[in-house]
Amino acid sequence: MSQKKKLVVVGSVAIDWVITPVSEREESVGGAATYFAMAASHHTAVDLVGVVGKDFPEHALQDLRTAGVGLEGLEVIEDGLTFRWKGRYHENMNQRDTLETHLNCFEQFEPKLPESYREAELLFLANIQPSLQLQVLEQMKTRPRLVGLDTMNLWIDVASDDLRAVVSKVDVLTINEEEALQLTGATSLLAAAREIRELGPKILVIKRGEYGALLFGPGSEELFAAPAIPLEKVDDPTGAGDCFAGGFMGYLSTAETLDGPTLRRAVIWGSVMASFCVQGFSYDRLRDLDRAQIDARYKAFVDLTSFV
């Protein structure tokens, strides 16, 4: 029997051209699965499923391997090019404009889980087409202990039925504030959260960027509001939400239970990883982290929110 894997992530691996008020990087390695894996790897073993082309840099593959990320599920298209995105952030870093998108080999991406991934204990379906997320679930031999999902406003617009179908099959949904309101048509986050959880997920995290995150846990009254740690300087917000999900799911992969306190700690660990992510371009800060730095940032969050 194949050995079980702790955590599998399926999603995009990309090369970004990022322009911020601080600086610019033309060849910035990104993608939802990349950010998630680099963040989660500080907690647990991660296996990645995605696709890249011949132009994907070898140094990035080595960075992932060094972080302990399994790449058996990363397909390399030798005659193709990697998914590329170009964007410019506004002065406040909260908004951005997409300038160019080239799907390249990602346009034909059909996730194929290696045999050893199909009994994963945890599975995270990062932001890709909902129909592909459904295909991944169908490839699992056994139902993972925990299945998480992320999405975006595009799929709410053009693939609503498929999105609702896959949302009904997962345990955890991470979604940002704007998307939660768009998905439900609600005018408040509490109303949106109630409607989303009625679709199926027992755990919902609404990401609010620099304002932190809201957790709606399994119990009907389980609500937790976490801040984002104040940062004097932000270099690049790209991937912050994916790093949050990586920290959140990575921590949960080490937990014995999914009770309220565990989920609250997972939110803080997600916020910790997101806070490091935005302090550098690409996954630069995640690559250079040691455990002492991560634990110190976690303690800073605890000190920030303690009032008793």
N, C-alpha and C positions, 0 to 999 in steps of 0.2 A: 504494500500500500504506500502511496506517495505521502511524504511528510507534509503535515499541515503547515500553511504559512500564516503568520500573524495577521498581516494587513495587506490587502491588494488595492491599488488605485488604478482606475481606468480613465484616461482623459487626454488632453492635448499636450504636446511637446512642441515648442515653437521657438522662433527667433524673432525678437521684437526690435523695433526702432523706437526708442522712447525719448520724448522731448519733455523736459520739465522746466519750471522757472529756475531751477538750480543748475542743471546741466543737460547733457544729451549723450545717449549711447546708441550707436547705429546697429551694432551686433550684440544685442542683449538676450541671453538665453532665457526663455520664459515658457509659458504654457501651464495650464492649471495642474496637470499631473506632476510636472517638474517641481513647482512650488510646494504642492502638497507633500510630495515624497521627501523633499529636503527638510521640511519642517517636522514631519512625523518621524523621520529617521532618528531624531534626538530622543525618542521614546521607545521605539520598537523597530523590528525588521519590517521593511516595506518592499513590496514587489510592484513594479510599474508595467502597465500595458498602454502602448501608444504607437505612434508611427513617426518616423523622420526620414529625410532625404539624404542624399550624398553630401549636402552642404552643412549638415549638422556637425558642430565642432567636436573633435575627439576629446578636447580638454573637458567639455561638459559631461561626456560619457564617463570620463575618469572621475570627475567630481561626484557623480552619482554613485559610482562603484565605491569610492572612498567613504561615502556616507553610509554604505551598507545597503544601497538600493539595488534590488534584483532587477536585471534588465533582460531576462529571458523572453519577456513579453513585449519588448520594444522592437518593432519591425523596422528594418532599414531598407528603404527603396533605393536601390543603387542608381537607377536612372531617373530619379525624381528629386524634387526640392522640398524642403521643410516648410510647414505652415509659417507664414510671416505676417506680422501685424505692425503697423506704424501708428502711433498716437501722440497727441500733445496734451499735456495737462494744463489746466487753467492756473491762475496765480494762487488760488486757495488750495490747490491739489485735490479738491473734492470732486471736480468734474474734469472730464477729458473729452477730446474730439478724436474720433477715428479718422485717420487720414488715408490709410491704405490697408486693405486686407487681401492677402493672396493665400488661398487655401492649399494650393499645390497638392502634395500627396495626401493631405488630410481630407481632401474632398472625397476620396474613395476609401477612406478608413473604415474597415470593418473589424472591430475588436475580436481578436482570437486569444482566448485564455489558454496558456500552456496547461498541460494536464496537472502539473503540481500546484497550480493556482486555484483549481476548481473546488477545493475543499477549504478555502480560506476561512478563518474564524471571523474576520472583519473584512468588509468590502466597501469601498467608497467610489461612487459613480460621479466623477468630476464633470464639469460643464461640457457636455457634448450633446448631440441630438438625442432627444428622449427615446426615439426608436432604437438607437444603438444601445442606450442604457438598458432597455428591455431585453435586447439580444444578450447582453452580458449576463443578466440575471438568469436567462434561460440556459446558459452554459454552465452554471454552477451545479455541481453534483449534489451538494447538500446545502441547505439554507444556512447562510452565515449567522453567527451569533448576533451580529449587528450589521445592518446595511445603511449607509449614509448616501445622501444625494445632494448635489448642487445644480443650479440651473441659471438661466439668464432671461432677460426680457425678450430677446428674439424668439425663444422657444415658446414663451407665453403667447406671443403674437401669432406665430406661424404653425405651431405644433401643439396646440392646447390639449387636444384629446389624448395624444400620446404622452404628454407630460403628466396629465392627471392620472393616466393609467400607471405610469411608473411611480409616481408619488404615492399611490395607494399600496405599493408593494414594499416600501422602505420603512425603516424605523426612525431615521433621523433625516430632517431636511434643514439645510443651511441656505438662507436666502436673504437678500438685502431688503432694506425697508421699502424702497420703491417697488421692487418686484413683488413683495408680499401684498402690497395694496393693488398692484396691477392684476395679479393672479385672481384675487377675490372680488375686486371692485369695491372693497370696503373703504371707509373713510378714516378709520382708526386702526392702530396696530393691534389692539386687543381684539377687535372684531375680526380683523384679518387672521390673527392667530387661531381664533376659535374655528373659523371656516377651514383653514388649512389642516388643522388637526382632525377635523371631521372627514377629511379626504383619506386619512390613514396613518400618517406619521405620529408616533407617540411622543417624540422629542422634536421640538422645533427651536431653531436658533435664528433670530432675525438680526443680521449684522447691520450696524449703524455707523460704520466708518470711525471717524474721530470721536463719535459720541458713544462708542462701546457696542454692547450687544444685549439682547433680551433672550433669555432662555425660558421656554415653556416646557416643563418636564412631564413625565408620565401622569402624575396626579393632576386632577382638574384644577387644583389651587396652586400648583408648583410654578411660581414665577420668580425669576431672578434677573436683576438688572446689574450689569457689570460695566464699569467705565473703560475707556481706553486710557492708557497711561499718557500723561502729557509729555510731549516731545518738543524740544526746542527747534529741532531741524529735521525735516523730512526730505529725503533725496528722491525717492521713487515709490509711489503707492502701488505700482503694478504687482499683482500677486498677493496682496495683503489678505484678501478674503480666502484665498486658497491656503495660505499659510495658517490662517486661523483654523480652517477645517483640518489641516494636518496636525496641528497641535492638539485640537479637540479630540479627534479620532485616535491619534497616537497615544494620548494619555488613557483614553477609554480602553485601548487594547491591553493595558496593564492592570485594569481594574477587575476585581472579582464580581462586583455588583454595579448596578446602574441606579443607585438610589439618589435622592436629591443632593446630598453633600458631594457625592462623586461627580455628578453632572455639573455642579457649580464650580468645582475645581477644574473640570475639563474646560469650561468656558474661560477661566483665567489662564490656563495653559495655552489655549488657542490665542488669547489676546497677547500673551507673552511673545509667541512666535511671530504674530503679525507685527508687533511693535519693533522687533528686530528687522523684519523684512523691509520696512519702509525706510530704514536708516542706511540703505545702500541700493545700488542698482542690481537688477536681476536677483540672484540668491547669494550675493557676495557676503552679506552679514551672516547668513545661515551657515555658509561653508566654514567660516572662521570661528564659529562659536565653540566655547568649551562649557562643560557642565556647570562650573562655578559661576559663569556669567548668566547662564539661564536661570539657575537657582536664585541668584541675586535679584534678577528682574522679577521673578515670581514673588519674592519677599517684598519688593517695592510695591507690587500690586496689592499684596495683603496689607501692608502698612497704609497705603493710600485709602483703602476702603474700610479699615477698622475704626469703629467709633464707640465700642463698649469697653 
